[in-house]
Amino acid sequence: MGDVFQEYSEKNHPEFQVLTIIQGGGTVLREESDRNLQYDKLSLSGYKMVCENDFIVHLRSFEGGLEKSNHNGLISPAYHTFHGDNIDSRFYYSYFRSYEFIKHKLVPHVYGIRDGRSIDIDGMKTIKIPYTSCDEQKKIGDYIESLDTLITLHQRKCDELVKIKKYMLQNMFV
């Protein structure tokens, strides 16, 4: 992993907004999240900058994999940020959230018990990850994105069918 991604830690970027990391959802602007998270605005100079499409090792990464930043912004200094040159983050996001990565590659670098678990970042950097040309990563990323879109469309159809069924059952005996 350390051959493809470099860890970085840039602080003192007051021009950026504070982000919240959502497991399985990347980042959202903190004021747009449904979470009531308090923070001291005077301490923002100590928050880390993260760039859109870079990866974040967050506090629950040992359960759900790394998250991809959806925005340029600020995150807690407790998180680790990684950037890769000439990579398609859609390709790696799917991999970093896969069962293979979480349960087989990442687990040996997780220590602690229950909620106190942490990831050994230096150990994680030694994980061998797939690598192919940026063009192939882009093609795979495009394909994964189209599958996600298709799944979302079908999920919406299913949700609508459930609503229709519910409506019909409620009005059937009226």
ChimeraX attribute file (.defattr): number of C-alpha atoms within 10 A of each C-alpha:
attribute: neighborCount
match mode: 1-to-1
recipient: residues
	/A:1	16
	/A:2	16
	/A:3	12
	/A:4	16
	/A:5	16
	/A:6	13
	/A:7	15
	/A:8	13
	/A:9	13
	/A:10	14
	/A:11	16
	/A:12	14
	/A:13	15
	/A:14	15
	/A:15	9
	/A:16	15
	/A:17	16
	/A:18	23
	/A:19	24
	/A:20	21
	/A:21	23
	/A:22	15
	/A:23	18
	/A:24	13
	/A:25	11
	/A:26	19
	/A:27	23
	/A:28	18
	/A:29	16
	/A:30	19
	/A:31	13
	/A:32	9
	/A:33	14
	/A:34	9
	/A:35	9
	/A:36	8
	/A:37	9
	/A:38	7
	/A:39	10
	/A:40	6
	/A:41	9
	/A:42	7
	/A:43	9
	/A:44	20
	/A:45	15
	/A:46	16
	/A:47	21
	/A:48	23
	/A:49	25
	/A:50	28
	/A:51	18
	/A:52	14
	/A:53	21
	/A:54	20
	/A:55	25
	/A:56	24
	/A:57	19
	/A:58	22
	/A:59	19
	/A:60	17
	/A:61	21
	/A:62	20
	/A:63	15
	/A:64	18
	/A:65	24
	/A:66	29
	/A:67	26
	/A:68	29
	/A:69	25
	/A:70	19
	/A:71	19
	/A:72	18
	/A:73	24
	/A:74	27
	/A:75	27
	/A:76	17
	/A:77	16
	/A:78	11
	/A:79	15
	/A:80	19
	/A:81	26
	/A:82	21
	/A:83	19
	/A:84	17
	/A:85	10
	/A:86	11
	/A:87	20
	/A:88	20
	/A:89	22
	/A:90	20
	/A:91	22
	/A:92	20
	/A:93	19
	/A:94	18
	/A:95	17
	/A:96	23
	/A:97	18
	/A:98	15
	/A:99	15
	/A:100	11
	/A:101	20
	/A:102	19
	/A:103	14
	/A:104	11
	/A:105	16
	/A:106	23
	/A:107	15
	/A:108	14
	/A:109	18
	/A:110	16
	/A:111	13
	/A:112	9
	/A:113	8
	/A:114	7
	/A:115	8
	/A:116	9
	/A:117	15
	/A:118	17
	/A:119	20
	/A:120	14
	/A:121	14
	/A:122	10
	/A:123	14
	/A:124	17
	/A:125	18
	/A:126	13
	/A:127	16
	/A:128	13
	/A:129	15
	/A:130	10
	/A:131	14
	/A:132	9
	/A:133	10
	/A:134	14
	/A:135	12
	/A:136	14
	/A:137	19
	/A:138	17
	/A:139	14
	/A:140	16
	/A:141	19
	/A:142	15
	/A:143	14
	/A:144	15
	/A:145	15
	/A:146	12
	/A:147	12
	/A:148	12
	/A:149	12
	/A:150	12
	/A:151	12
	/A:152	12
	/A:153	12
	/A:154	12
	/A:155	12
	/A:156	12
	/A:157	12
	/A:158	12
	/A:159	12
	/A:160	12
	/A:161	12
	/A:162	12
	/A:163	12
	/A:164	12
	/A:165	12
	/A:166	12
	/A:167	11
	/A:168	11
	/A:169	11
	/A:170	10
	/A:171	9
	/A:172	8
	/A:173	6
	/A:174	5
